[in-house]
Amino acid sequence: MRKMLLAFAFLTVSGSAWAACTNPLVVKDGTGANRNMSVKTGADTNCQSYFDADTSSNLYTAMTSAISAGTNTIGNIGFDPSQGKGAPASIAINVSTATTTQLVALSGSTKIYVTSFDVIAGGTGNITFVYGTGSSCGTGTTSLTGAYNLTAQAGIAKGSGVAAVLVVPAGNALCVTTNASAQMSGSVSYQQF
């Protein structure tokens, strides 16, 4: 794709619009080559708007066409895993015993995209994010993280909600496993699709 610096303006001379296609605008592309551009004004149908005569592409159409739903994004920082596919949601982490606790239930063939999480400990213990099927990820339990070894008032946070930091494979639930009777509190932001 050629990078182009384009400066478009609707010009008027003596109160009327600049005549279409009589004098093409010339702009430089990313390689320094000249590109001849025509301008469509009013109801004139004799030429295309912002037409690149060298590549026969209608730049106006390309710049103003709608972004199709589902796969294209514009203006994002980072990568939004949903791209319009999944609604953001959040769930609390509230565990006080040595156990495996389901946070997000499996849903058929969908994946779970964790976009951020935070945990703070009320005592000494480990917490591990896992996935699996069955009751509280009891079948096919697989670690998504290592065991975060936390002490009282210590915690961990990861992600900003913009991009996935953990991905649970399709057809699995998201759970946490703890190894002590220490309160683990926090939250998980995720999307499921």
Stockholm file with secondary structure:
# STOCKHOLM 1.0

chainA/1-193         MRKMLLAFAFLTVSGSAWAACTNPLVVKDGTGANRNMSVKTGADTNCQSYFDADTSSNLYTAMTSAISAGTNTIGNIGFDPSQGKGAPASIAINVSTATTTQLVALSGSTKIYVTSFDVIAGGTGNITFVYGTGSSCGTGTTSLTGAYNLTAQAGIAKGSGVAAVLVVPAGNALCVTTNASAQMSGSVSYQQF
#=GR chainA/1-193 SS CCCBCCCCCCCEETTEECCTTTSCEEEEBTTSCEEEEECCCTTCCSSCTTEETTTTEEHHHHHHSCCCTTTCCCSCSSCCSSTTSSCCEEEEEEECSSSEEEEECCCTTCCEEEEEEEEEESSSEEEEEEEEESGGGCEEEEESSCCEEECTTCEEEECCSSSCSEEECTTCEEEEEECSSCCEEEEEEEEEC
#=GC SS_cons         CCCBCCCCCCCEETTEECCTTTSCEEEEBTTSCEEEEECCCTTCCSSCTTEETTTTEEHHHHHHSCCCTTTCCCSCSSCCSSTTSSCCEEEEEEECSSSEEEEECCCTTCCEEEEEEEEEESSSEEEEEEEEESGGGCEEEEESSCCEEECTTCEEEECCSSSCSEEECTTCEEEEEECSSCCEEEEEEEEEC
//
